[in-house]
Amino acid sequence: YWDPARLLLRRELLNPQTGSIDKVRFELLGEETIQVRGAPVRALRHRLQGDKIGIDLWYSASGEWLQLTSTTDSKRLLHYRLRVQ
């Protein structure tokens, strides 16, 4: 997820949980303002979609990864965000 210039062009990704290669597609959902390190930041939101996967990713205009959300198999929300330093 750390290199959007390469990641967002991919049509297949390695599934680290199963070891299989999964077909995926990316969709640009638009620009949003999110909180990063306690301040509002404009970010581009992308959706990574596959047969058994749905992950939303946010990147800054310069390509810095900012956050990720996904729903687990048990329907819980998984949320990662850039850590406050």
C-alpha positions in Angstrom: 0.0 0.0 0.0 3.0 2.3 0.4 3.6 2.9 -3.3 0.4 4.1 -5.0 2.1 4.9 -8.3 2.7 1.1 -8.7 -0.1 -0.4 -6.7 -3.0 1.4 -8.3 -1.9 0.0 -11.7 -2.0 -3.6 -10.6 -4.7 -6.0 -11.8 -3.4 -8.9 -9.7 -2.1 -8.9 -6.1 -0.6 -11.6 -3.8 -3.1 -12.5 -1.0 -0.8 -12.7 2.0 -3.3 -14.8 4.0 -3.7 -17.5 1.4 -0.7 -17.2 -0.8 -2.9 -17.0 -3.9 -2.8 -14.4 -6.7 -6.1 -12.5 -6.7 -7.6 -10.5 -9.5 -8.3 -6.9 -8.3 -9.4 -3.6 -9.6 -9.1 0.0 -8.3 -11.6 2.7 -8.4 -11.0 6.4 -7.6 -13.7 7.5 -5.2 -12.7 11.2 -5.1 -11.2 13.7 -2.8 -12.0 13.9 0.9 -10.8 15.8 4.0 -9.5 13.4 6.7 -7.7 13.9 10.0 -4.0 13.2 9.9 -1.8 13.8 12.9 -4.6 15.9 14.4 -5.0 18.2 11.4 -7.4 18.2 8.3 -5.7 16.9 5.1 -7.1 16.7 1.6 -6.8 13.1 0.4 -7.6 10.9 -2.6 -9.7 7.9 -1.7 -9.3 4.7 -3.8 -11.2 1.4 -3.4 -9.4 -1.9 -4.0 -12.0 -4.5 -5.0 -11.7 -8.2 -5.6 -13.8 -11.3 -5.3 -13.3 -11.5 -1.5 -11.8 -8.2 -0.7 -12.8 -4.6 -0.3 -10.3 -2.1 1.0 -10.5 1.7 0.9 -7.2 3.6 0.8 -6.4 7.3 1.2 -3.3 9.0 -0.2 -2.1 12.6 0.0 -1.6 14.6 -3.2 2.1 13.7 -3.0 1.3 9.9 -2.8 1.9 9.4 0.9 -0.3 6.7 2.4 -2.6 8.1 5.0 -5.2 5.5 6.0 -6.9 2.2 5.2 -10.3 0.8 6.1 -11.7 -2.7 5.4 -14.5 -4.9 6.8 -13.3 -8.3 8.2 -15.0 -11.6 7.6 -16.7 -11.2 11.0 -18.1 -7.8 9.9 -15.8 -5.7 12.1 -14.2 -2.5 10.7 -10.5 -2.7 10.4 -8.9 0.8 10.4 -5.3 1.8 10.0 -4.2 5.4 9.9 -0.9 7.3 9.8 0.4 7.4 13.3 0.7 10.6 15.3 4.4 11.4 16.0 
